[in-house]
Every structure is written in C-alpha cells, then in structure tokens.
C-alpha cells in the first residue's frame, strides 16, 4: 500500500471528551477515483467494567480531482465499515461531550484504516444529534440535518407517556413546515424519510410531561 498511497494510511489515537485528532489522510497518486473501503475502529461496549457511554463522530472528507464531499458518521460501539469512490480521503475523529450528570466518561481509543475494494459493507451509517437539556411541555428543539441524511428517527423519553411532533423545514424562516409527523404516546418512533431539500427538523414536546435530557435524532445516511 505504501507504494500507491501518500501520507497517513491509518492510525489509532486516544481521545478525551471534547478533543479531536486526524485518523486517516491519504492520496491516490494518479488522482483517479478508486473504490476504497474504510474501517472505523470504535470504542468497546464495556470500559473499566461499566458500559461505555461514548459519542464519537468521524468527519470524513473525500473526493477526486476538483470535486470534494463531506459527511459526519457515527463510530458506534465497535466501529463501522463503509466504501467510497475517491482518490483522496481525510478523516478526523471527535469525542463529543454528550453525557448525563451521573456519567464519568473516560479517554477512549479509536482508529481508522483503508483498503482497496468494496469490502462487502453491511453496516448502516448514521449521524446522531443529541439534546443536552430537558424539553418542557410545549418546548422545542431543532435538529440540523447532516450531509447525505436520508431518514430520521427520534429516540428518548418513556415511549408509553411521551408525545411529540416533528416539523420538517427547508427554511426555518418559513411560516409553516413542508410536512409534519405526529408521534403519539404509546407508539414507537417512526423512521421518517427526508425530502431532498430538508435542512432542519423541529421537535415539539406535545406531551404533558417534560422530556429528559438525552433525546437524540438518529439520521440514517445514504452513503
């Protein structure tokens, strides 16, 4: 691989909460896009005998010639595998600080490496956005739609009691959303497709009780 790639083909790094480091930085010398399989090595499910409450995201930049694209991808517990057509790839990992008051996050080790070929990927790629504060009845929070997102599922709260409405906007300045989805108490949170021009989703707590901190919007990515 060293004869065909320039720069760093992969590494393992240690991250503390709020920090970021480059994991992968490579350039295919002929600048023609090849099918590259990338493995993100995520943290283990158990750390120090306790569940690992980590939230680590990979910021991926890739392209060929003058064209470039960017995406944000959850590492997930254990890691994920994905493929890209590219002549250059750069990946930076960030350890996000989305933790409850009772959680004591420890430093984690994550990594990435690349190989040539499709890798027969089976992993679903996601980008999760967390709500760090409690949402009072009638209160709202806004999820920014990440690049390449194709669908959204909102998780959090007691399914039997919580109720919410999701409003989908292409422009937050608009008087009304393009469409809305009601999630009634006692029903599972649906996976809702995103129209191509949706840029933001506003969650309104329509239930009688507050939604505790930790609500999250899980975006499925079409990569």
C-alpha positions in Angstrom: 0.0 0.0 0.0 2.9 2.4 0.7 3.8 2.4 -3.0 0.4 3.7 -4.0 -0.6 6.0 -1.2 0.9 9.2 0.1 0.6 10.5 3.7 -1.0 8.5 6.5 -2.9 5.3 5.6 -4.4 4.8 9.1 -3.7 5.0 12.8 -5.1 4.5 16.4 -5.4 7.6 18.7 -6.6 8.3 22.2 -9.2 10.9 22.7 -10.5 12.8 25.7 -14.0 14.3 25.8 -14.2 17.4 23.5 -10.9 16.6 21.7 -10.3 15.6 18.1 -7.5 14.1 16.0 -6.8 13.1 12.4 -7.1 9.4 11.8 -6.6 9.0 8.1 -5.1 11.2 5.4 -4.3 9.6 2.0 -4.0 10.5 -1.6 -4.1 8.1 -4.6 -1.2 9.2 -6.8 -3.0 9.1 -10.2 -5.9 11.2 -8.8 -8.5 8.8 -10.4 -11.2 7.7 -8.1 -11.0 4.1 -6.8 -13.4 2.1 -4.6 -11.9 2.5 -1.2 -13.1 0.5 1.9 -12.7 2.4 5.2 -12.9 0.8 8.6 -13.6 3.0 11.6 -12.4 1.2 14.8 -14.8 2.3 17.5 -14.6 2.0 21.3 -15.6 -1.2 23.1 -19.0 -1.7 24.6 -17.5 -2.1 28.1 -14.8 0.0 29.6 -13.5 -0.4 33.1 -16.2 -2.9 33.9 -19.0 -0.5 33.0 -21.0 0.4 29.8 -19.1 2.8 27.6 -21.4 5.9 27.2 -19.4 7.4 24.3 -20.4 9.5 21.4 -17.7 9.7 18.8 -18.1 11.0 15.3 -15.9 10.9 12.2 -15.7 13.9 10.0 -15.0 12.4 6.5 -13.8 14.4 3.5 -13.2 12.7 0.2 -13.0 13.5 -3.5 -11.3 13.2 -6.9 -9.8 15.9 -8.9 -11.5 19.2 -8.0 -14.7 17.6 -6.6 -15.0 17.1 -2.9 -17.7 15.9 -0.4 -18.0 15.8 3.3 -20.0 13.7 5.8 -20.3 13.1 9.5 -20.5 9.4 10.6 -21.1 7.9 14.0 -18.4 5.5 15.1 -20.8 3.3 17.0 -19.7 0.7 19.6 -17.0 -1.5 17.9 -16.9 0.5 14.7 -18.3 0.7 11.2 -17.2 -0.1 7.7 -18.1 1.9 4.5 -16.9 2.3 1.0 -16.3 5.5 -1.1 -15.2 6.2 -4.6 -12.3 8.5 -4.1 -8.7 9.5 -5.0 -8.2 11.2 -1.6 -9.7 10.7 1.9 -9.2 12.5 5.2 -10.9 11.5 8.4 -10.9 13.4 11.7 -12.4 11.9 14.9 -14.1 13.9 17.6 -15.2 12.7 21.0 -18.4 14.6 21.7 -19.4 15.7 25.2 -23.0 14.5 25.3 -23.2 12.9 28.8 -25.5 12.8 31.7 -24.6 14.2 35.1 -24.1 10.7 36.5 -21.8 9.6 33.7 -18.0 9.8 34.0 -16.6 9.4 30.5 -13.0 8.1 30.3 -10.5 8.6 27.4 -11.1 6.2 24.5 -9.0 4.8 21.7 -10.4 4.9 18.2 -8.8 4.4 14.8 -9.3 4.0 11.0 -7.6 2.3 8.1 -8.3 1.9 4.4 -8.1 -0.9 1.8 -8.9 -1.2 -1.9 -12.3 -2.7 -2.9 -15.9 -2.7 -1.7 -15.4 -4.7 1.5 -19.0 -6.1 1.1 -20.2 -3.5 3.6 -23.2 -4.4 5.7 -23.1 -1.5 8.3 -25.8 1.1 8.3 -24.2 4.6 8.6 -25.8 7.1 10.9 -25.2 10.6 12.4 -26.7 11.2 15.8 -27.5 14.6 17.2 -28.1 14.9 21.0 -30.3 17.2 23.0 -28.4 18.1 26.2 -31.3 19.9 28.0 -34.7 18.9 29.3 -37.6 19.8 26.9 -40.6 21.2 28.8 -44.2 20.6 27.7 -44.7 22.8 24.6 -41.0 23.3 24.3 -39.0 22.8 21.1 -35.5 21.8 19.9 -34.1 21.9 16.4 -32.0 19.2 14.7 -29.7 20.4 11.9 -29.8 17.8 9.0 -26.3 16.5 8.3 -25.0 15.9 4.8 -26.2 12.8 3.0 -29.1 12.2 5.5 -32.0 10.3 4.0 -34.2 9.5 7.1 -34.6 10.4 10.7 -35.7 8.6 13.9 -36.1 10.5 17.2 -35.4 8.5 20.4 -35.8 9.4 24.0 -38.3 9.6 26.8 -40.7 7.0 28.1 -42.5 5.6 25.0 -45.7 4.9 26.9 -46.0 8.6 28.0 -44.1 10.9 25.7 -45.7 12.6 22.7 -44.1 14.8 20.2 -44.4 16.5 16.8 -41.7 16.7 14.1 -41.8 19.6 11.7 -39.6 19.4 8.6 -38.3 22.6 7.1 -36.3 23.6 4.1 -36.1 27.1 5.5 -36.6 27.8 9.2 -37.8 31.3 8.4 -40.9 29.8 6.6 -44.2 30.2 8.4 -45.1 26.6 8.1 -43.1 23.4 7.6 -43.1 21.4 4.4 -44.6 18.4 6.3 -45.1 17.2 9.9 -45.2 13.9 11.7 -47.1 13.3 15.0 -45.8 10.7 17.4 -48.4 9.8 19.9 -47.8 8.3 23.3 -47.6 4.6 23.3 -46.4 4.4 19.7 -42.9 3.6 18.5 -40.9 6.4 17.0 -41.1 6.1 13.2 -38.2 6.2 10.7 -39.2 9.2 8.6 -37.9 9.9 5.1 -36.3 13.3 4.5 -37.2 15.2 1.3 -34.0 16.3 -0.5 -34.4 19.9 0.4 -35.0 19.4 4.2 -32.3 21.3 6.2 -33.8 21.3 9.7 -36.3 19.3 11.8 -38.0 21.0 14.8 -39.2 18.7 17.6 -42.1 20.0 19.8 -42.9 18.2 23.1 -46.7 17.8 22.8 -46.9 15.6 25.9 -48.0 16.6 29.4 -44.6 15.9 31.0 -41.0 17.1 30.3 -38.7 15.1 28.0 -35.5 14.4 30.0 -32.1 15.3 28.6 -30.7 12.7 26.2 -33.3 12.9 23.5 -31.5 12.2 20.2 -32.2 12.4 16.5 -30.6 9.5 14.6 -30.1 10.3 10.9 -29.6 7.4 8.5 -27.1 8.3 5.8 -27.3 7.5 2.1 -23.7 6.8 1.6 
